Amino acid sequence: MLNDPITAIKGIGEKMAADLGEMGIHNVEDLLFYFPYRYDVFEIKPLSELIHEDKVAIEGRILHEPSLHFYERKKSRLSFNVEVEGVAVKAVMFNRSFAKKQLNPGDTVTLTGKWDAHRLQITVSHYKKGPANEHASIQPMYSLKGDVTNYKMKKVVRNAIKTYRHNITELLPERYLNSYKLPDRSAAVSTMHFPKNRVDLKHARRRFIYEEFLLFQLKMQLLRKLKRESTSGNAQHYEPQSLREFISSFPFSLTKAQQKALNQILADMKSPYRMSRLLQGDVGSGKTAVAEVCLYASITAGKQGALMVPTEILAEQHFQSLNETFGNRASIVLLTGSVKGKKRQETLNAIENHEADIVVGTHALIQDDVYFNDLGFVIVDEQHRFGVEQRRALREKGLNPDVLFMTATPIPRTLAITAFGDMDVSVIDEMPSGRKAIETYWAKENTFERVLQFIGKRVEQGEQAYVVCPLIEESDKLDIQNAVDLYHQLETFYQGSLEIGLMHGRLSTDEKDRVMKQFADGEVDVLVSTTVVEVGVNVTNATIMVIYDAERFGLSQLHQLRGRVGRGDRQSYCILIADPKGETGKERMRIMTDTNNGFELSEQDLKLRGPGDFFGKKQSGLPEFKVADMVHDYRALETARRDAEEIIENGLLENDPSFRHIQMYLEENAGLNKKLD
């Protein structure tokens, strides 16, 4: 019934069906669950409480005949004064000349529209004769395309509810409806479209927030369970004694947080299930040390390890640092796109014959001609620059290796458990002792010369600096112009006394790598860059990060950039050059100067921006919810997660009849009966 085509609904013809199709509405169910994106509530408030430029509702008496002016072709302006609380308020209406005949002096009218507090004027978008209703009316507003108007939409939704409301199946078992005091599904659908009052609307929204989160969490937990159970025979029997000796060879001792994360990963490696774990740690928290121990554990278990990073320059850096750490304990090879010819063939043979214990590389690691002898452990660095396809290809190469994803983007716990619900999450949330905190300052643009003088002084002492300007997505040209202008500004200022490098999005990968290498080798003193300076590139000499137009970046991005400095033992500085106009921008700068803790920042960022931006829109992998909002409704998210865990652990989907509808829904919509990757 609910999958009847929308043309089955009274009032929908071919043309409207085509427009609705553009909106993703193809059948009755799509229409019923196409909820308004906002609600306009028109409450009559005293004039003194109206906010300038808000949409408001006022009620008053017309004082004189409205005056009508025509201008251009067919455009008109109708204006009249209404008396509200003894004050004359001017009302202006555009292109409604017909209203002149309906509005007479002495009539009481209710007007809604945009309020101008300075002129005591309302630009009317909607009017009705007579006083306002006792109850403030709540108007649903839909996101529309084509010729579909809000009025038409409300009409066909009303017809759909009338005809089909009894076909809406309740998914949630009674126990949840009762304990959380949620309305049933059919009533909640009606209320979402036609709320009688705010309280009903609040409860209907609560219901769908919980339902969306519960279904999503169930999907995640089931995937996780199926993934774990579909992979067996992967227990790695490493040598604890060798591991202890290896750890004691480090020039530092592991922090408590590193120790905890390491124990969780090692426990996964010993278990017969395939590991799929996310290791999160703030910039500089020592994830690499944990990764090195795990790679070594896999080697002592007789397996091979692989470390995969997004760029060649990073691969080379890791290759060098692993060689320093491992010495003669392991044979390490490097495989990137630029390893070619004879050298490549030798490397491939070493991997296939198990002469290589650890392979470090870029996406070249998962190409068809790479065969591992016995791949036991894979580390993927900066996981959200790495798609599902690559993960799958990597898994198919070895015999179900354990996979550890590492990211330096501190994702708030709320989001980590949700967005990565099918992975286990380990967190390193403390910094190694002795590391100097980066000092962060916020400067206005007119002090830029002073900042450049400061850079000059530090470079004289053998240090290096980054100057980053933002990518303005709308225009590549403008973008590069920004960096080029800044580059010339620096050239002029320093008059050849410093080596300035330039890196921007139009450079080829080779050129970018070349510039980055010059900077890493100390041939360039100051690097001007548009693109986010590559994650993880370690230039211990770089102590200054200047971020130009810093208000254009989100907090987590600013924090990532700040983490490019402070890699050595010298005091490092981050200088934000920004003239933010709005409160949010100013707040962002204040938070940055106040805290160096990435997790704290990410919680704040989430509040300021919402989760979509957090992971970057395109590859966020974040689910799209119709009603729920992960940040705003995180308490409901936690509740749903707990309930989902309990449902899966106790096998309620299969064994408790009250969960039958949820189970059917998941099978139809989540594709969980299909083969998992």
Secondary structure as the mmCIF struct_conf table of DSSP 4:
data_model
#
loop_
_struct_conf.conf_type_id
_struct_conf.id
_struct_conf.beg_label_comp_id
_struct_conf.beg_label_asym_id
_struct_conf.beg_label_seq_id
_struct_conf.end_label_comp_id
_struct_conf.end_label_asym_id
_struct_conf.end_label_seq_id
TURN_TY1_P TURN_TY1_P1 LEU A 2 ASN A 3
BEND BEND1 ASP A 4 ASP A 4
STRN STRN1 PRO A 5 PRO A 5
HELX_RH_3T_P HELX_RH_3T_P1 ILE A 6 ALA A 8
BEND BEND2 ILE A 9 ILE A 9
TURN_TY1_P TURN_TY1_P2 LYS A 10 GLY A 11
HELX_RH_AL_P HELX_RH_AL_P1 GLU A 14 GLU A 22
TURN_TY1_P TURN_TY1_P3 MET A 23 GLY A 24
STRN STRN2 ASN A 27 ASN A 27
HELX_RH_AL_P HELX_RH_AL_P2 VAL A 28 LEU A 32
TURN_TY1_P TURN_TY1_P4 PHE A 33 PHE A 33
BEND BEND3 TYR A 37 TYR A 37
STRN STRN3 ARG A 38 PHE A 42
STRN STRN4 ILE A 44 ILE A 44
HELX_RH_3T_P HELX_RH_3T_P2 LEU A 47 GLU A 49
HELX_LH_PP_P HELX_LH_PP_P1 LEU A 50 ILE A 51
TURN_TY1_P TURN_TY1_P5 HIS A 52 GLU A 53
BEND BEND4 ASP A 54 ASP A 54
STRN STRN5 LYS A 55 ILE A 62
BEND BEND5 HIS A 64 HIS A 64
STRN STRN6 SER A 67 TYR A 71
TURN_TY1_P TURN_TY1_P6 GLU A 72 LYS A 74
STRN STRN7 LYS A 75 VAL A 84
TURN_TY1_P TURN_TY1_P7 GLU A 85 GLY A 86
STRN STRN8 VAL A 87 PHE A 94
BEND BEND6 ASN A 95 ASN A 95
TURN_TY1_P TURN_TY1_P8 SER A 97 PHE A 98
HELX_RH_AL_P HELX_RH_AL_P3 ALA A 99 GLN A 102
TURN_TY1_P TURN_TY1_P9 PRO A 105 GLY A 106
STRN STRN9 THR A 108 ASP A 116
TURN_TY1_P TURN_TY1_P10 ALA A 117 LEU A 120
STRN STRN10 GLN A 121 LYS A 129
BEND BEND7 GLY A 130 GLY A 130
HELX_LH_PP_P HELX_LH_PP_P2 PRO A 131 ASN A 133
BEND BEND8 GLU A 134 HIS A 135
HELX_LH_PP_P HELX_LH_PP_P3 ALA A 136 ALA A 136
STRN STRN11 SER A 137 MET A 141
TURN_TY1_P TURN_TY1_P11 GLY A 146 ASP A 147
HELX_RH_AL_P HELX_RH_AL_P4 ASN A 150 TYR A 164
HELX_RH_3T_P HELX_RH_3T_P3 ARG A 165 ASN A 167
HELX_LH_PP_P HELX_LH_PP_P4 ILE A 168 GLU A 170
BEND BEND9 LEU A 172 LEU A 172
HELX_RH_AL_P HELX_RH_AL_P5 GLU A 174 SER A 179
TURN_TY1_P TURN_TY1_P12 TYR A 180 LYS A 181
HELX_RH_AL_P HELX_RH_AL_P6 ARG A 185 HIS A 193
BEND BEND10 PHE A 194 PHE A 194
BEND BEND11 LYS A 196 ASN A 197
HELX_RH_AL_P HELX_RH_AL_P7 ARG A 198 GLU A 229
TURN_TY1_P TURN_TY1_P13 SER A 230 SER A 230
BEND BEND12 GLY A 233 GLY A 233
HELX_RH_AL_P HELX_RH_AL_P8 PRO A 240 SER A 248
TURN_TY1_P TURN_TY1_P14 SER A 249 SER A 249
BEND BEND13 PHE A 250 PHE A 252
HELX_LH_PP_P HELX_LH_PP_P5 SER A 253 THR A 255
HELX_RH_AL_P HELX_RH_AL_P9 LYS A 256 LYS A 270
BEND BEND14 SER A 271 TYR A 273
HELX_LH_PP_P HELX_LH_PP_P6 ARG A 274 MET A 275
STRN STRN12 SER A 276 GLY A 281
TURN_TY1_P TURN_TY1_P15 VAL A 283 GLY A 284
BEND BEND15 SER A 285 SER A 285
HELX_RH_AL_P HELX_RH_AL_P10 LYS A 287 THR A 300
TURN_TY1_P TURN_TY1_P16 ALA A 301 GLY A 302
STRN STRN13 GLN A 304 MET A 308
BEND BEND16 PRO A 310 THR A 311
HELX_RH_AL_P HELX_RH_AL_P11 GLU A 312 PHE A 326
HELX_RH_3T_P HELX_RH_3T_P4 GLY A 327 ARG A 329
BEND BEND17 ALA A 330 ALA A 330
STRN STRN14 ILE A 332 LEU A 335
TURN_TY1_P TURN_TY1_P17 GLY A 337 SER A 338
HELX_RH_AL_P HELX_RH_AL_P12 GLY A 341 GLU A 352
TURN_TY1_P TURN_TY1_P18 ASN A 353 HIS A 354
BEND BEND18 ASP A 357 ASP A 357
STRN STRN15 ILE A 358 GLY A 361
BEND BEND19 THR A 362 THR A 362
HELX_RH_3T_P HELX_RH_3T_P5 HIS A 363 ILE A 366
BEND BEND20 GLN A 367 GLN A 367
TURN_TY1_P TURN_TY1_P19 ASP A 368 ASP A 369
BEND BEND21 ASN A 373 ASP A 374
STRN STRN16 LEU A 375 ASP A 381
BEND BEND22 GLU A 382 GLU A 382
HELX_RH_3T_P HELX_RH_3T_P6 GLN A 383 ARG A 385
BEND BEND23 PHE A 386 PHE A 386
HELX_RH_AL_P HELX_RH_AL_P13 VAL A 388 LYS A 397
TURN_TY1_P TURN_TY1_P20 GLY A 398 LEU A 399
BEND BEND24 ASN A 400 ASN A 400
STRN STRN17 ASP A 402 THR A 407
BEND BEND25 THR A 409 THR A 409
HELX_RH_AL_P HELX_RH_AL_P14 ARG A 413 ALA A 419
TURN_TY1_P TURN_TY1_P21 PHE A 420 ASP A 422
BEND BEND26 MET A 423 MET A 423
STRN STRN18 ASP A 424 ILE A 428
BEND BEND27 GLU A 430 GLU A 430
HELX_LH_PP_P HELX_LH_PP_P7 MET A 431 PRO A 432
TURN_TY1_P TURN_TY1_P22 SER A 433 GLY A 434
HELX_LH_PP_P HELX_LH_PP_P8 ARG A 435 ILE A 438
STRN STRN19 GLU A 439 ALA A 443
HELX_RH_3T_P HELX_RH_3T_P7 GLU A 445 THR A 447
HELX_RH_AL_P HELX_RH_AL_P15 PHE A 448 GLU A 460
TURN_TY1_P TURN_TY1_P23 GLN A 461 GLY A 462
STRN STRN20 GLN A 464 VAL A 468
TURN_TY1_P TURN_TY1_P24 GLU A 473 GLU A 474
HELX_RH_AL_P HELX_RH_AL_P16 ASP A 476 TYR A 494
TURN_TY1_P TURN_TY1_P25 GLN A 495 GLY A 496
BEND BEND28 SER A 497 LEU A 498
STRN STRN21 ILE A 500 MET A 503
TURN_TY1_P TURN_TY1_P26 GLY A 505 ARG A 506
BEND BEND29 LEU A 507 LEU A 507
HELX_RH_AL_P HELX_RH_AL_P17 THR A 509 ALA A 520
TURN_TY1_P TURN_TY1_P27 ASP A 521 GLY A 522
BEND BEND30 GLU A 523 GLU A 523
BEND BEND31 ASP A 525 ASP A 525
STRN STRN22 VAL A 526 SER A 529
BEND BEND32 THR A 530 THR A 531
HELX_LH_PP_P HELX_LH_PP_P9 VAL A 532 VAL A 533
TURN_TY1_P TURN_TY1_P28 VAL A 535 GLY A 536
TURN_TY1_P TURN_TY1_P29 THR A 540 ASN A 541
STRN STRN23 ALA A 542 TYR A 548
TURN_TY1_P TURN_TY1_P30 ASP A 549 ASP A 549
HELX_RH_3T_P HELX_RH_3T_P8 ALA A 550 ARG A 552
BEND BEND33 PHE A 553 PHE A 553
HELX_RH_AL_P HELX_RH_AL_P18 LEU A 555 ARG A 562
TURN_TY1_P TURN_TY1_P31 GLY A 563 ARG A 564
BEND BEND34 VAL A 565 VAL A 565
BEND BEND35 GLY A 568 ARG A 570
STRN STRN24 TYR A 573 ILE A 577
BEND BEND36 GLY A 582 GLY A 582
HELX_RH_AL_P HELX_RH_AL_P19 GLU A 583 ASP A 594
HELX_RH_AL_P HELX_RH_AL_P20 GLY A 598 ARG A 609
HELX_RH_AL_P HELX_RH_AL_P21 PRO A 611 PHE A 615
BEND BEND37 LYS A 617 LYS A 617
TURN_TY1_P TURN_TY1_P32 LYS A 618 GLN A 619
HELX_LH_PP_P HELX_LH_PP_P10 LEU A 622 GLU A 624
BEND BEND38 LYS A 626 VAL A 627
TURN_TY1_P TURN_TY1_P33 MET A 630 ASP A 633
HELX_RH_AL_P HELX_RH_AL_P22 TYR A 634 GLU A 649
TURN_TY1_P TURN_TY1_P34 ASN A 650 GLY A 651
HELX_RH_AL_P HELX_RH_AL_P23 LEU A 652 ASN A 655
HELX_RH_3T_P HELX_RH_3T_P9 PRO A 657 PHE A 659
HELX_RH_AL_P HELX_RH_AL_P24 ARG A 660 ASN A 669
BEND BEND39 ALA A 670 ALA A 670
TURN_TY1_P TURN_TY1_P35 LEU A 672 ASN A 673
BEND BEND40 LYS A 674 LYS A 674
HELX_LH_PP_P HELX_LH_PP_P11 LYS A 675 LEU A 676
#
